[in-house]
Amino acid sequence: MLTKAGLNEALEAAGQKKVGSLPRFSVPYAGQSLLSFMANKHLYHYDYATKKIVADYTLQPKWANYDFCPENRYLAFTEGNNLKILSPENQVTDVTNETADGIVCGQSVHQNEFGIHKGIFWSPKGSALAFYRMDESMVTEYPIVNIDARCAKVEPRRYPMAGMKSHHVMVGVYQLETGKTIWLKTGTPKEKFLTNISWSPDEQHIYIAELNREQNEMNLVCYSAVTGQKEGVLFTEKDEHYVEPQHPLLFLPNQPDQFIWQSERDGYNHLYLYNTKGELLKQLTKGEWVVMDVLGFDEKGENLFISSTQPSPISSFGPDHGPLSVKTWSLNLKKGKSTCLAKDAVLTGVHNTQLSGSGKYLLDNYSSWDIPRKIVLVDTKKEKEITTLLTAENPYKDYEMPEVERGTIKAADGVTDLNYFLVKPLHMESTKKYPTIIYVYGGPHAQLVTGGWMGGVSGWDIYMARRGYVVFTVDNRGSANRGHAFESVIHRQLGVNEMADQLKGVEFLKSKSYVDADRIGVHGWSFGGFMTTNLMCSYPDVFKVGVAGGPVIDWSNYEIMYGERYMDKPQENPDGYKNSNLKLKAKNLKGHLLLIHGDIDPVVVWQHSLGFLKACVDANTYPDYFVYPRHEHNVIGKDRPHLHEKITRYFDDYLR
């Protein structure tokens, strides 16, 4: 067992400072007893077998975006807008030397969409380093104001708004032996998106999922990692709405000319086996359910471990499947047979699993509606639990809890089932009517009603129910994990079908004898802030109170990658942008609406809510407004309790 005292003893023996708490560890080498962690401006490797610090990399304050390569023990990082590497001997080498404003190397690109979360990609054997070079000099600078300075100063950020110029991205390949960089000849158009960079196992090729700016056509392209030449297009995916590649190629351990590709081409996210000629060998998974995660292979490379919602993402009940379950499966690549690794009483709920580097073990972090957390170690070969590492106590065990109702309602199309939860007021009286708060997100890439702990019910939901509110959430069409058709109904018309489904939720609530139809409120953040403001202005006689955090008000002021995927360019879809522009609906506001925004929000820029305020002044309507200085797209840290208290007081003042 690794303890803070044991780690500090090793650090002191190496002449290093002690840590105040156990840091976050990673395991850089499969099958070795080494742990990697950062502390005190150092990157350490700790051998838990010998209990010694065996490697020490000295870091500098201006360094960021670290990417460690286990094969050569080099550390890649960025300093400013340039990419550098640090040797095991703590020698720094410059990979790029860009000086022009707006040129950025080694960082994430395309606004972190398409599964992109970094800009550095080591080759499998560590002999080369691929990286992004982004030219955003043509992108408009957006003024973010820093009020911490005595005289507030502008700290501009490049922000490509829908329909405007986008940045240009290239991919470089740096060879450690020669110290030279070649550039992949990705060609034109320069505004296309270069996503999901993948190395071939022999380090000779790089694969890129290239997406056109319209985001309706993706080409998987192979390049020579030696010359940079384009070697061919393996296959193309098209969709009338949008294609959204989010996962790099996964090569088979024992067959380096075969790889697994994730795609929604048949309507759900599934796995496909290809060879490097671009030939489809077979579809590995199929059904009206979603592959949530690909964990890796077993020790022999014969079985692939995945997390999925099979057999169904709907809130259904049966002998072998609980409501909204996410389970871990072993998929035999030859036979195509899937085996669920959840056994006996652990059939339901959500299993968040991690696979060991050797493929021998799974760490299963499990929760369900009534189990807060259970972490077990699973032997993948025997498909059997070895030991239970943690069984969490119910954090609410000393509290009297409100009743939670779960189920499905029909969407506005009259066909689709939508999952919901409803939290009833504590000590509810049969003759009394109660105020109701609808918590909403409603947009893509998010699911609020789950099979995990409390089914998605938050601590604030419980708190408000204990204070006498009904709290309701329904995942409308457009939200995550229900397939492409379910999500893409939002295309070119953000807010239309989402609001229609939320109104079906209102109809359902009004059918409850204990719901006061004259006291219905709504609350959400980001896309949920857009939904809240839209509902308050589109249906002013339905919703009495709303709290909208970080709300999108005008989609033409949102960034290209997300905004144009769902709405196309403003020039191509003027009616869609007009109908979703909430400034044009400000005149309809009747109820009490509180807008909340962080003044340095780089995602939904401050201009959104300020523009809505201006529209309300022009229309002689009267929303309320609160700004959190020095906060970005959400309020975190020590100020978060203040946020929750602010929201709670607003509902107490006007809805209770």
Buried (B, 14 or more C-beta within 10 A) or exposed (E): EEEEEBBBBBBEEBEBEBBEEBBEBEBBBEEEEBBBBBBBEBBBBBBBEEBEBEBBBEBEEEBEBBBBBBEBBBBBBBBEBBBBBBBEEEEBBEBBEBEEEBBBBBBBBBBBBBBBEBBBBBBBEBBBBBBBBBBBBBBEBBEBBEEEEEEEEEEEBBBBBBBBBBBBBBBBBBBBEEEEBBEBEBEEEBBBBBBBBBBBBEBEBBBBBBBBBBBBBBBBBBBBBEEBEBBEEBBEBEBEBBBBBBBBBBBBBEBEEBBBBBBBBBEBBBBBBBBBEEEEEEBBBEBBBBBBBBBBBBBEBBBBBBBBBBBBBBBBEEEEBBBBBBBBBBBBBEEEEBEBBBEEEBBBBBBBBBBBBEBBBBBBBBBBBEBBBBBBBBBBBEBEBEEEEEEEEEEEEEEEBBEBEBBBBBBBEEEBBBBBBBBBBBEBEEEEBBBBBBBBBBBBBBBBBBBBBBBBBBEBBBBBBBBBBBBBBBBBBBBBBBBBEBBBBBBBBBBBBBBBBBBBBBEBBBEBEBBBBEBBBBBBBBBBBBBBBBBBBBBBEBBBBBBBBBBBBBBBBBBBBBBBBBBBBBEEBEEBBEBBBBBBBBEBBBBBBBBBBBBBBBBBBBBBBBBBBEBBEEBEBEBBBBEBEEBBBBBEEEBEEEBBEBBBEBBBEBBB
